[in-house]
Amino acid sequence: MLDAQTLGEVLRALNSRGFSARRSRGARRVFEGPLKLSRGTVPVRLVVEDWEFLDYPRIQLLDRPSFLPELLPHATADGDFCYLRPESLVLDRFNPVGAILLCIAEARDVLDGLVRNPAKQAKDIQDEFLAYWAINQRWTWKLLVGTVDDGASQAPVFRLKRDEQQLRVASTSSDEVRALASSIGYPTVEDSSSYFRILRSTVYPAAPAKNLPATVKELFAYFKTWDPALSNELQVFLEHDKDYLRFKGLMLAIETPAGWLGVSFKFDELVRQGYRRKPAHFKNWLHNAGGRTEITRIVVEDVSPKFVHSRNLMFRDLTDKKITLVGCGAIGGFLAKALSGMGAGRGRRGALMLHDPGTIGPENVGRHYLGMNSWGLPKAEAMADDLRRQFPGIVVESKVGAVSLNQKLLMTDLLIDATGKEAVSEMLNHYRLAANRTVPPFLFVS
């Protein structure tokens, strides 16, 4: 809590460091002052809203002195400076003055380190490159990228609509897009005659010497510096592919080790019409007068199953694996969700098979993954339906009834017993040991 004594102590400490109070409201307090670096001073605004210090005070750069790099790591378009990773440091809520001064010192040290060490500056930009891609755009829009077939040179763009809201999704799988739309509540899916040209680079995006590209000419120069092979691929496409001149502009999606980047720019209509059948001439125009054409750097978000199910794993996901789960109760329900999140049910041969004889009742919902909206439904079927909604396109099979001993039960890559019933575990284990052929691994959980 902020009281008068605490506020007075904070004001005195900040005043001694050149900070002065600005207009504030309630517990939100604003101060402005200098961060004194080795090469000069940077004016900043300090905003403290949470006096429990669960959230770090915000620090905004009010000016960019000439000694700061034009493309500054950890700084957003509106000047916010990220000086601490979330939850990397616990601030002392019983010492507000010390907590605030620690944050100021941390911001000063991080900023000074970037100024004095260009190599670190470049590496930090590379590590967080996707976050910088749309900075300083007059307007921007987001593209979702789903599955793009290996080797595909283009992907059609679908428009998902819900009331006044729209999403653009590029994918070579229309079924995946429609399943995604249904899952996230967009009832209308419009096919589009437009497409994104797909380019690929095996090199991490490089930090440009100055600002990110803003024109076609700057884009060409940036690609050449970043990845000559990528640059050459784009130039060959522009010179030989007549198809792209059917459209009023070009949209590019570039797959990189850091993720996807997007770029678009519009064509001069008269020039496009004049060179409809002469892409080499049009490419030359882009390198000359057309080089002044402004580009839009597009924010791209990967929603493909490959990314979704492997993003936070330190090991290979469960795509293309057949997993059989016996028991969809308090343990099995959460386990089924976790398995789906790791890719079970994905791929050409992947499937998640759920077995359970029970139904959801009021005695279950307090500890089950499913809630009252599944009351009275068979657990296996309700879990399968829920997982299909959460992970569009997943293959989930359900069987209501006790697990039966047959050869089909062993046609899986992993069998998990989550019933918590000793009799079932003993039966399955005996069946496994008595099998006259190689059987998959069994996992017993309780």
Secondary structure as UniProt FT lines:
FT   HELIX           4..15
FT   TURN            16..18
FT   STRAND          20..21
FT   TURN            26..27
FT   STRAND          28..37
FT   TURN            38..39
FT   STRAND          40..48
FT   TURN            51..52
FT   STRAND          58..61
FT   TURN            66..67
FT   TURN            73..74
FT   TURN            77..78
FT   STRAND          80..81
FT   TURN            86..87
FT   TURN            93..94
FT   HELIX           96..116
FT   HELIX           118..127
FT   HELIX           129..132
FT   TURN            133..136
FT   STRAND          142..145
FT   TURN            150..151
FT   STRAND          154..162
FT   TURN            163..164
FT   STRAND          165..170
FT   HELIX           174..184
FT   STRAND          188..190
FT   STRAND          195..200
FT   HELIX           216..226
FT   HELIX           228..240
FT   HELIX           243..246
FT   STRAND          249..256
FT   TURN            257..258
FT   STRAND          259..266
FT   HELIX           269..274
FT   TURN            275..277
FT   HELIX           279..287
FT   HELIX           289..292
FT   STRAND          296..302
FT   HELIX           305..310
FT   TURN            311..312
FT   TURN            319..320
FT   STRAND          322..326
FT   HELIX           330..341
FT   TURN            342..345
FT   STRAND          351..356
FT   TURN            362..367
FT   HELIX           372..374
FT   TURN            375..376
FT   HELIX           379..390
FT   TURN            392..393
FT   STRAND          396..400
FT   HELIX           407..410
FT   STRAND          414..417
FT   HELIX           422..434
FT   STRAND          442..444
//
